[in-house]
């Protein structure tokens, strides 16, 4: 698989272009909710421990919501972000196709001598994580909808939002079955949020109308929480909350994934006696199949940058 574009950037250098394209007040609330203000550490600063190179793989920009947290939890490390934009979205395609896409992308990332791979995509995890763990010598961290934490926080019903393919996969069915609380879990696909996000459309009337239509028949008085089971969905937390009402807890698996990544990396740090990679920007971006425009790259950086 060839990748025709690679850009490297020090996070923190970009302006926030979304501010100029949406209503300022709503956009500021969107950024503050999704990405709290946190300091960054430049990769050029002297580090006390060897930096590791960690790859994040998603069908598009959804995985940025996970990477943003990893940048703060792992300030000494370098990151590769791979958006499989040529094949996005994954969630509405056949399993065999998505498996092939993920495998090709992971093979490309493995060639970059990465130390770990994060499947920052619930659908990619459901389809391919077991195969990838057998295929590579480095750790592969996957994601799954945060159903268990949602069930543990109360006794009421939980609504799971995910892509159609994630909801069809046996991995999710097994997860719910093993928890023994299937009678408390309902699921619904929100597939169109992914192409909205890929178009950087976070607050338009079209998005609001879509969510209002998809969620109109849900009796939220019967539920305690809703799980955001796709990384793209975090961009729409505020709009989803408006539909559910303020009493519904919105839960995602991003922090748990990053915490697991940090735990898995710890033994690797003790094994490395010296820096294993040359000094480089914090994040290197790859896109599959086509060259990104500067405007799109700037927008991706804005989602990682300080929103103030």
N, C-alpha and C positions, 0 to 999 in steps of 0.2 A: 504493500500500500504506500503510495507516495503522498507526501504532504507538501503542498506547493507554497506554503507560507509559514514563516516563523518570525515573531517579533519579540524582543526582550525589552523589558521596562522595569525601572525601579518604581514600585508602587508608591503613590503619594504625589506623583508629578502631574497628574491630569486634572483638568477642570471638570466640573459636573455638567455635562451637556443636557441632561434631562431637565435641569432647572429652566432652560430656555425653551423647552418644548411642552411643558405642562404647567398647570396652575401652581405657582410657587408654594403656596401654603400646603396644598395637598401633597406635593412632591417632597417637601421637607419632612412632613409627617411620615411619608413612606420610607424615606431614607433613615430617619431616626428610629423607626420601629424595627427595620430590618437590620441595620448596621449601627450599633451604638458607637460613640466616639471612643477610639482607642489609639494609643501611640504605635508608631511603626519603628522598627529597627532596621537601618540600612544594612544590606549584605556586605557593604564595603567596610563597615566598622569591624574592629577586632573582636573576634568571638572567643569565648572561653572554651568552647567545645566544638568538635568538628561539625561543619554543616552537612546535612544530608539532603539528597535530592529526591523530592517527593512529587509524584505525578498525580494529577487529578484528571479523570476522564468523565465526560458527560456528552450527551447528544448536542448540547448547545451551551447557553449561558447559565442554566440552572445551578450547576456545580459551583459557580462563583459564590453562592450563598454559603457553601461549606468552606471553600477556600478562604473566604473573608475571616472566618473564625480561626482557621488553622494559622493564618498569618500572625494572629495575636498570641495564640497558645504556643506556637513554635517559632519564636522570633529569630532564631539563629539559622534556620534552614532555608534552602532554595526550593522553588516550586516550578513545575511544568504544568501548564493548563492546556488540555486538549479538548477542543469543542468539535464534535463530529458533525459539523453543520451540513455537509453534503448529504448526510443520511437522516437528519432530524426531520420530524420527531420520531423517536423510537416507539412510543407508547401505543401507536395505532397500527403498527406493522407486524407481519408474521414473526413468530419466535425465531424461526430458522434464519431469517434475514438479519434480525437484530443480533443474534449470536455471531454471525459472520462479521458484522460491522464492529462489534466490540472486540472480537478476537484480532482483527486486522489492526485496529487502533492500539490495542495493548501490545501487540508485537512491535509496532513502531516505537512505542514508548519504552519498551524493554531495550531497544537498540540504543537508547540514550543513556544507558548505564544508571538507571534510577535505583534508589534504595528501597522504595515502597510505591505501591499503586493504590490510589483510592478511587473506587467506582462511585463517583459522586452523583449517582443516578440509581434510583430504586429499581427501575425497569432493567437496566444493565445488570444489576446485582441479581435480580430474580432469574435472569436468563443464563448468566455466564459465570458467576463468581466461583462456583465449585471447580469448573474446568480451569479457570485462570490460576487458582491456587495450586493445582497439580502441575501446571505448565511452566511456572516461573520459580526461580530460587528466592525471590524477594517476597515480602509480605503483601497480600492483597486484601484490602479492607473494603467491605461492602456496606451497603445501607439497606435498611428495611423500615417500613412504616412503624412509627413509635407507638404501636398498639399496647404493648405491655406497660409502659409508663402511664399511658392514658387509663388503662383499666385499674392500675394500682392507686390512682389518685381519687377514686370514688367508687360508687356502687351502681351508678346509672349507665345509660347506653352511650356508646362511642360511635361516631360517624367517621369513616375512613375515606378520605379523598385521595385518589391515585389515578394513574393512567389505566386504560383498558387492559393492556398487556400485563401490567403488574397485578391487576385484580384477577386475571385469568390464570396466573401461574400457580402451580401447586405449592411453591414456597410460601406464599401468603396463606393459603389454606392450611398448610401444616402449622405455621406460626399460630394462627387463631385456634386451631384444634388443640395444640399443645398447652395453650393457656387455659383451656377448659372453660372459656367464657364466651363461646360463640353466640349464645343467645343475646349477648349485650352489644354485639358488633354489627353494624350495617356499613355498606360500602357504596361509593358512587364515583364514577369516572368524571373527570373534568379535563378531558383531552385538549380542548381548544385553548386552555390557558398556556400551553406550551408554545404554539405558534404566535400567540399574542406576545409572550415574553421574548421570543426570538426576533420579533419586530420592534422590541423595546417599547411596547405599548402597555403601560402599567396602569393608567388611570383614565382611559378613554370611556366614552359612553358605550361603545361596543362591548368593552370588557364588563362594565357594570350590568348591562342588559343580559349578557350571557350568564353571568353568575346568578342574577335575579331569576332568570328563567330556569336554570338547572337546580336551584335550591328552593324554589317557591313552594313545593309540595311537602317539604320536610317539617314535621312538627317538632320544633326545637325545644319545646317544653319537656319532651321525653328524653332529651340528651343532656349529658354533662360536659362532653368535650368532643372536639373534632381533630383528627390527625391529618396533617399535611404530608401526604405520602409521596410527594414528588418535589424535588428541590426547586423546580420552577415555581411551584405554588407559593413559596415564601414571599415572592414579589407581590403577591396579592393578599397578604395577611389582613390589611386594613379593610379591603373591600369584602373579603369573606367574613370578617368580624361584623361588618355592617349587616350582612345577610343573616348571620346566626344570632345576633344580639350580644350584648356585653357579658351575659352570664355563662356563655360557652367558652371553655378553655381551648385555645388552639395550641396544639402540640406538634413538634417536629423532631426528627432524629439527628439534626446536624451536630448539636453539641456532644451527644453521645458518640457519634462517629469520630469526631475530632479527639475526644478523650481516649477512645480506643486506639486511634492512630498514635497518640503520644505514648501510650503504654507499650505498644508494639515496637516503637522506635527506641525505647530506652535501652534494651540490650545491644542494639546496633551501635549506640553511642559509646558504650563501654568497650566495644571491640575495636573501634577506630582510634588509632594512636595519633593520627595527624589528619588534617583536612584532606578529604578524599576528592574534593572538587575545587577548581580555581574560583577566585572571587567572581561573582556574577550577579546580575540583577536578581531581585527577590523572585520575580515571576517571569517565566518565558511562555509565550502564547503560541500555540499551534492550531491551525484550522485545516480540516480535511477537504481536499478537492478544489479549493478556489482561494484566491488571494483576498484577504480581508481588506476592506477600504479603511483608510485612516480614521474616518468618522466612526466606524464600528469599533475599532480598537480603542479609540478614545472613550467611547461609551462603556466598554467593558472595564476599562481602568476606573472610570467614574464610580462604578458599582463596588470597587474595592477601596476607593479613596475616602479620605475624611470628608463627610458630607457637608461640613460647615463651610 
